[in-house]
Amino acid sequence: MREILALFCDDLSEQRFGDLDADALRALAERTKERALAVIEARAILDAALGELEATRADLSRRAEQALAYARVFAETDAELKEKIDALDVVAAAPKTKRRRKVKKKREADRSEGERSAELPFEGAA
């Protein structure tokens, strides 16, 4: 891409092919850079939000376990409540589905593509 823009900025700077000329290509390159930077920024915001979500979920899990421990002590004299709490333990012990790693790898590949796209607008040409 850089080479094409350089060609239009130098050797073909006075040429126009329909709606294509150096100015049109430069404008598209600038828009491409803006979009790529917006994607990088949005991904950073998403990554931060995902990190906060994970921390909040972990905190909720710890606090729920703590609450359940208190409830177990409280339920020692209440058979019906103890049965409900024991049922919760069975649900909590069920195997959790694992998140597929392909999603993370794809996100990393998309991120690096976005970073490469941010470099496309041909700053060196013109």
C-alpha positions, -999 to +999 in steps of 0.1 A: +000+000+000+028+024+009+043+019-025+011+025-043+005+058-025+041+068-030+037+062-067+006+084-069+023+111-048+054+112-069+053+098-105+015+100-109+009+131-087-008+150-116-028+120-128-064+113-121-082+080-130-119+086-125-122+094-088-088+080-080-058+103-075-032+110-048-055+131-027-083+105-028-059+077-018-044+098+010-079+106+024-088+069+024-055+060+040-062+086+068-097+072+073-082+037+075-058+049+102-085+065+122-107+034+121-078+012+130-069+034+160-106+034+170-105-004+170-073-005+191-089+019+216-121+000+217-103-033+223-083-017+251-115-005+267-130-040+262-100-057+277-101-034+308-139-041+312-133-078+309-106-076+335-129-057+358-157-083+352-133-111+360-122-095+392-158-088+402-169-123+395-140-137+416-150-113+444-186-125+441-176-161+442-154-156+473-181-136+491-208-162+481-187-190+495-182-170+527-219-164+530-226-201+524-202-210+551-221-187+576-254-202+563-242-237+570-234-228+606-268-211+609-286-241+594-273-267+619-305-265+638-328-262+607-330-295+587-350-280+559-325-251+554-296-275+558-310-296+530-313-266+507-277-256+515-265-291+508-283-290+474-264-258+466-231-276+474-240-302+448-247-276+422-215-257+430-194-289+427-207-296+392-179-293+366-178-259+350-175-256+312-141-243+301-137-213+279-122-222+246-088-208+240-094-203+203-114-172+211-084-156+229-060-166+201-084-151+175-087-119+196-049-116+197-047-122+160-074-095+154-056-071+177-023-075+158-042-070+125-057-038+139-023-026+150-009-033+115-039-015+100-030+016+121+003+016+104-012+016+069-019+052+063+014+057+046+029+084+067+062+080+049+048+087+015+039+122+002 
